[in-house]
Amino acid sequence: MGGGIVMIPLMVGILKMGQHKAHGTSLVALVFTGISGAITYAMQGSIDLTASLLIAITAIFTARPGAHYAHTLAEGTLKRSFGVFMIVVSLLLLVKPFLPQLGQPAVGWAKITVLLATGIASGFLSGMMGVGGGSIMVPAMVLLAGFTQHTAQGSSLLAMVPASGVGAFTH
């Protein structure tokens, strides 16, 4: 789980930063936490480089539209959207241990399709919500593609670096 879920409420609530600015600022910080985390996971052999690249390739193209979309929303609307996003992520985290893998993990072209679609969704949400996208990437990799939790987390951290960078630049 990325720091955006924690950083944005703190920046808005305590630092009284505007919602749009908090989203962009969060993405800048996530570039550096993503690099640091990815290095740590890589040293443990818990990164699937191919999966990270497939997710990142599509995420960098959708992070920019997500960030642009965030700026079309009024401050209050973006704040409410972020609140709904946090509730959905919280519910997903609560039910994730009870969700079985959906049959056999995807392989071949199906796995590639899952990873590319994950990149599309997580990139847009990353740019819009100011988060790294791990809340989308990790469950998709574990539940749909059969990754271990550690490999999904490490691969997610690596994939979020370019998407967060594009989103931060756009904000």
C-alpha beads as a LAMMPS data file, in Angstrom:
LAMMPS data file: protein, C-alpha beads

171 atoms
170 bonds

1 atom types
1 bond types

-500.0 500.0 xlo xhi
-500.0 500.0 ylo yhi
-500.0 500.0 zlo zhi

Masses

1 110.0

Atoms # bond

1 1 1 0.000 0.000 0.000
2 1 1 1.446 3.295 -1.028
3 1 1 1.910 6.406 1.011
4 1 1 -0.554 8.467 -1.016
5 1 1 -3.423 7.089 1.039
6 1 1 -1.681 8.441 4.142
7 1 1 0.102 11.514 2.753
8 1 1 -2.843 13.181 1.017
9 1 1 -5.175 13.284 4.047
10 1 1 -2.288 14.585 6.186
11 1 1 -1.342 17.290 3.673
12 1 1 -4.965 18.385 3.251
13 1 1 -6.041 18.031 6.888
14 1 1 -2.980 19.159 8.813
15 1 1 -0.985 21.263 6.354
16 1 1 -4.185 22.750 4.849
17 1 1 -2.849 22.127 1.348
18 1 1 -5.347 22.172 -1.511
19 1 1 -6.535 18.780 -2.745
20 1 1 -5.028 19.195 -6.240
21 1 1 -1.650 20.285 -4.877
22 1 1 -1.632 17.407 -2.374
23 1 1 -2.184 14.897 -5.187
24 1 1 0.743 16.244 -7.199
25 1 1 2.998 16.503 -4.156
26 1 1 2.160 12.940 -3.158
27 1 1 3.174 11.678 -6.598
28 1 1 6.579 13.371 -6.327
29 1 1 7.205 11.631 -3.007
30 1 1 5.991 8.302 -4.439
31 1 1 8.672 8.379 -7.133
32 1 1 11.333 8.260 -4.427
33 1 1 9.575 5.775 -2.150
34 1 1 8.957 3.573 -5.187
35 1 1 12.645 3.577 -6.113
36 1 1 13.708 2.817 -2.554
37 1 1 11.128 0.080 -2.093
38 1 1 11.834 -1.496 -5.480
39 1 1 15.559 -1.677 -4.699
40 1 1 14.808 -3.413 -1.412
41 1 1 12.483 -5.951 -3.052
42 1 1 14.936 -6.494 -5.932
43 1 1 17.707 -7.351 -3.464
44 1 1 15.411 -10.097 -2.147
45 1 1 14.634 -11.360 -5.670
46 1 1 10.987 -10.299 -5.387
47 1 1 10.461 -8.356 -8.609
48 1 1 9.141 -9.628 -11.913
49 1 1 10.807 -7.174 -14.289
50 1 1 8.635 -8.144 -17.257
51 1 1 5.428 -7.601 -15.287
52 1 1 6.691 -4.249 -13.998
53 1 1 7.539 -3.122 -17.528
54 1 1 4.190 -4.205 -18.969
55 1 1 2.283 -2.364 -16.257
56 1 1 4.506 0.724 -16.444
57 1 1 4.267 0.954 -20.246
58 1 1 0.505 1.420 -20.144
59 1 1 0.442 3.317 -16.847
60 1 1 2.638 6.117 -18.170
61 1 1 0.148 6.739 -20.958
62 1 1 -2.887 6.886 -18.657
63 1 1 -1.357 8.752 -15.678
64 1 1 -1.322 12.003 -17.654
65 1 1 -5.035 11.869 -18.589
66 1 1 -5.812 10.931 -14.977
67 1 1 -3.956 13.998 -13.699
68 1 1 -5.646 16.206 -16.292
69 1 1 -9.027 14.800 -15.289
70 1 1 -8.329 15.593 -11.630
71 1 1 -7.827 19.228 -12.590
72 1 1 -11.198 19.368 -14.343
73 1 1 -12.864 18.542 -11.035
74 1 1 -13.728 21.168 -8.447
75 1 1 -11.748 20.920 -5.199
76 1 1 -14.732 19.513 -3.284
77 1 1 -15.539 16.968 -5.976
78 1 1 -11.946 15.755 -6.065
79 1 1 -11.918 15.512 -2.269
80 1 1 -15.113 13.420 -2.287
81 1 1 -13.744 11.241 -5.107
82 1 1 -10.599 10.625 -3.090
83 1 1 -12.748 9.724 -0.065
84 1 1 -14.725 7.189 -2.102
85 1 1 -11.449 5.807 -3.479
86 1 1 -10.128 5.355 0.074
87 1 1 -13.306 3.537 1.124
88 1 1 -13.127 1.186 -1.887
89 1 1 -9.434 0.464 -1.233
90 1 1 -10.183 -0.163 2.458
91 1 1 -12.961 -2.599 1.579
92 1 1 -10.700 -4.355 -0.918
93 1 1 -8.008 -4.742 1.729
94 1 1 -10.544 -6.157 4.180
95 1 1 -11.974 -8.759 1.793
96 1 1 -8.763 -9.620 -0.104
97 1 1 -7.717 -12.431 2.277
98 1 1 -11.098 -14.090 1.706
99 1 1 -10.977 -13.891 -2.092
100 1 1 -9.712 -17.049 -3.733
101 1 1 -7.611 -16.819 -6.828
102 1 1 -9.930 -16.798 -9.809
103 1 1 -9.344 -20.332 -11.053
104 1 1 -5.968 -20.882 -12.637
105 1 1 -3.642 -17.887 -12.812
106 1 1 -3.492 -16.244 -16.212
107 1 1 -0.661 -17.401 -18.453
108 1 1 0.677 -16.390 -21.854
109 1 1 -1.327 -13.723 -23.654
110 1 1 -3.996 -13.724 -20.951
111 1 1 -1.372 -12.785 -18.357
112 1 1 0.008 -10.052 -20.623
113 1 1 -3.516 -8.715 -21.116
114 1 1 -4.135 -8.689 -17.337
115 1 1 -0.890 -6.790 -16.740
116 1 1 -1.540 -4.244 -19.514
117 1 1 -5.119 -3.660 -18.325
118 1 1 -3.805 -3.284 -14.775
119 1 1 -1.400 -0.629 -16.020
120 1 1 -4.196 1.255 -17.780
121 1 1 -6.379 1.362 -14.660
122 1 1 -3.632 1.989 -12.132
123 1 1 -1.993 4.692 -14.257
124 1 1 -5.218 6.669 -14.592
125 1 1 -6.028 6.315 -10.891
126 1 1 -2.459 7.183 -9.960
127 1 1 -2.590 10.435 -11.905
128 1 1 -6.084 11.303 -10.738
129 1 1 -5.869 10.303 -7.079
130 1 1 -2.207 11.068 -6.416
131 1 1 -1.444 7.505 -5.369
132 1 1 1.090 5.013 -6.664
133 1 1 -1.499 2.525 -7.891
134 1 1 -0.429 -0.408 -5.737
135 1 1 -3.981 -0.787 -4.459
136 1 1 -4.941 -1.818 -7.997
137 1 1 -1.720 -3.506 -9.150
138 1 1 -1.092 -5.841 -6.225
139 1 1 -4.568 -7.418 -6.042
140 1 1 -4.650 -7.842 -9.842
141 1 1 -1.238 -9.510 -9.888
142 1 1 -2.042 -11.803 -6.952
143 1 1 -5.656 -12.700 -7.766
144 1 1 -5.572 -12.728 -11.575
145 1 1 -1.972 -13.452 -12.552
146 1 1 -0.928 -15.789 -9.723
147 1 1 1.960 -13.728 -8.337
148 1 1 3.118 -14.213 -4.776
149 1 1 2.333 -11.310 -2.459
150 1 1 6.007 -10.282 -2.202
151 1 1 6.621 -10.375 -5.948
152 1 1 3.426 -8.421 -6.611
153 1 1 4.435 -5.766 -4.076
154 1 1 7.987 -5.439 -5.424
155 1 1 6.836 -5.366 -9.041
156 1 1 4.184 -2.790 -8.177
157 1 1 6.748 -0.517 -6.536
158 1 1 8.941 -0.618 -9.628
159 1 1 6.014 -0.056 -12.014
160 1 1 4.737 2.939 -10.058
161 1 1 7.947 4.950 -10.455
162 1 1 7.438 6.046 -14.077
163 1 1 3.652 6.450 -13.701
164 1 1 4.064 8.583 -10.578
165 1 1 6.700 10.651 -12.350
166 1 1 4.391 11.347 -15.294
167 1 1 1.493 12.137 -12.970
168 1 1 3.642 14.448 -10.825
169 1 1 4.956 16.268 -13.894
170 1 1 1.418 16.734 -15.208
171 1 1 0.139 18.077 -11.879

Bonds

1 1 1 2
2 1 2 3
3 1 3 4
4 1 4 5
5 1 5 6
6 1 6 7
7 1 7 8
8 1 8 9
9 1 9 10
10 1 10 11
11 1 11 12
12 1 12 13
13 1 13 14
14 1 14 15
15 1 15 16
16 1 16 17
17 1 17 18
18 1 18 19
19 1 19 20
20 1 20 21
21 1 21 22
22 1 22 23
23 1 23 24
24 1 24 25
25 1 25 26
26 1 26 27
27 1 27 28
28 1 28 29
29 1 29 30
30 1 30 31
31 1 31 32
32 1 32 33
33 1 33 34
34 1 34 35
35 1 35 36
36 1 36 37
37 1 37 38
38 1 38 39
39 1 39 40
40 1 40 41
41 1 41 42
42 1 42 43
43 1 43 44
44 1 44 45
45 1 45 46
46 1 46 47
47 1 47 48
48 1 48 49
49 1 49 50
50 1 50 51
51 1 51 52
52 1 52 53
53 1 53 54
54 1 54 55
55 1 55 56
56 1 56 57
57 1 57 58
58 1 58 59
59 1 59 60
60 1 60 61
61 1 61 62
62 1 62 63
63 1 63 64
64 1 64 65
65 1 65 66
66 1 66 67
67 1 67 68
68 1 68 69
69 1 69 70
70 1 70 71
71 1 71 72
72 1 72 73
73 1 73 74
74 1 74 75
75 1 75 76
76 1 76 77
77 1 77 78
78 1 78 79
79 1 79 80
80 1 80 81
81 1 81 82
82 1 82 83
83 1 83 84
84 1 84 85
85 1 85 86
86 1 86 87
87 1 87 88
88 1 88 89
89 1 89 90
90 1 90 91
91 1 91 92
92 1 92 93
93 1 93 94
94 1 94 95
95 1 95 96
96 1 96 97
97 1 97 98
98 1 98 99
99 1 99 100
100 1 100 101
101 1 101 102
102 1 102 103
103 1 103 104
104 1 104 105
105 1 105 106
106 1 106 107
107 1 107 108
108 1 108 109
109 1 109 110
110 1 110 111
111 1 111 112
112 1 112 113
113 1 113 114
114 1 114 115
115 1 115 116
116 1 116 117
117 1 117 118
118 1 118 119
119 1 119 120
120 1 120 121
121 1 121 122
122 1 122 123
123 1 123 124
124 1 124 125
125 1 125 126
126 1 126 127
127 1 127 128
128 1 128 129
129 1 129 130
130 1 130 131
131 1 131 132
132 1 132 133
133 1 133 134
134 1 134 135
135 1 135 136
136 1 136 137
137 1 137 138
138 1 138 139
139 1 139 140
140 1 140 141
141 1 141 142
142 1 142 143
143 1 143 144
144 1 144 145
145 1 145 146
146 1 146 147
147 1 147 148
148 1 148 149
149 1 149 150
150 1 150 151
151 1 151 152
152 1 152 153
153 1 153 154
154 1 154 155
155 1 155 156
156 1 156 157
157 1 157 158
158 1 158 159
159 1 159 160
160 1 160 161
161 1 161 162
162 1 162 163
163 1 163 164
164 1 164 165
165 1 165 166
166 1 166 167
167 1 167 168
168 1 168 169
169 1 169 170
170 1 170 171
